[in-house]
């Protein structure tokens, strides 16, 4: 799969971004998923991106970089 089709979680010092970037959560299951196109207009200074592996069910250990 190309990077452009990948889905990411965004984490800042306040927690994972909620869908649409409207707030924060400490729970990965509640975190929003953002495409590269979604992130193009966001200020990601100081944020960490975690690649979500869409090819596996959601759950612990399904994020690259953990």
C-alpha distance (Angstrom), angle and dihedral (degrees) to the residues before:
residue distance angle dihedral
X1 . . .
X2 3.79 . .
X3 3.80 122.2 .
X4 3.80 89.2 -114.3
X5 3.82 89.8 63.7
X6 3.80 93.9 47.5
X7 3.78 123.8 109.8
X8 3.80 123.2 -140.2
X9 3.78 141.1 -167.8
X10 3.80 116.2 -138.2
X11 3.81 119.3 -143.6
X12 3.79 127.0 -172.3
X13 3.79 131.5 171.4
X14 3.84 87.9 -82.5
X15 3.82 94.3 55.1
X16 3.79 138.4 -95.2
X17 3.78 115.2 -24.5
X18 3.79 116.0 -109.0
X19 3.83 119.8 -128.9
X20 3.78 110.8 -62.8
X21 3.81 90.1 14.6
X22 3.81 91.3 -84.6
X23 3.80 103.2 141.9
X24 3.78 137.3 -34.3
X25 3.80 141.0 -86.6
X26 3.80 135.3 -173.1
X27 3.83 89.5 -145.6
X28 3.83 116.3 90.6
X29 3.81 90.7 -156.7
X30 3.83 90.0 62.2
X31 3.80 94.8 43.7
X32 3.78 120.6 112.8
X33 3.79 121.4 -112.8
X34 3.77 116.5 -131.5
X35 3.80 130.5 -165.9
X36 3.79 122.9 -146.3
X37 3.82 87.4 -103.7
X38 3.84 90.4 52.7
X39 3.80 90.9 52.1
X40 3.81 95.9 48.5
X41 3.80 92.2 86.5
X42 3.83 97.9 38.1
X43 3.80 128.4 97.5
X44 3.79 102.1 -122.4
X45 3.81 98.0 172.1
X46 3.80 108.2 144.3
X47 3.81 93.4 7.2
X48 3.79 129.3 125.4
X49 3.81 121.1 -140.2
X50 3.81 121.1 -147.6
X51 3.79 117.2 -164.8
X52 3.81 111.0 -130.8
X53 3.79 113.0 -145.1
X54 3.79 104.9 -134.5
X55 3.81 92.1 -174.1
X56 3.84 91.8 72.2
X57 3.80 132.8 53.9
X58 3.79 116.5 -91.5
X59 3.77 112.1 -93.9
X60 3.80 145.8 98.6
X61 3.77 115.1 -32.2
X62 3.78 95.1 18.2
X63 3.78 93.9 112.1
X64 3.77 122.9 86.6
X65 3.77 112.2 -129.1
X66 3.81 97.4 33.7
